[in-house]
Every structure is written in structure tokens, then in C-alpha cells.
């Protein structure tokens, strides 16, 4: 099983066009922020990945249920 930081993940674009990624919430626990060296589209995919992973897990369960019926 893959272990990753579940989030919440956010990204932003600075005035100079550079990107940053923030993982976690400093008000409720650990928080990390880093510069991103990728396109804005890639940053959006990175931020969406926890939700995509969750949706894939739900789809996997449904496929297994469908196979049994």
C-alpha cells in the first residue's frame, strides 16, 4: 500500500509566476510548504490526487461487489 500525505493540499501562483504547494493545515496539525517546479496543470493534478485516489478506491470496491453478483 502506498502511503502519502492526505492533505488538504493547496497550490498558488505568486506574482512572479512561480508556484507553491501547501500540504496540511497549520491550525490543526502539521503543515509543509514548498516551491513547485511544474506547470499549473500539473499543480492542479497534484492537489486533486487525494480525491482521485479516494474515488479510485471507491470504484475498486464497487467493481468487486459487481463481480460477486
Helices and strands as residue ranges (DSSP letters): E 9-13, E 19-24, E 31-36, H 40-68
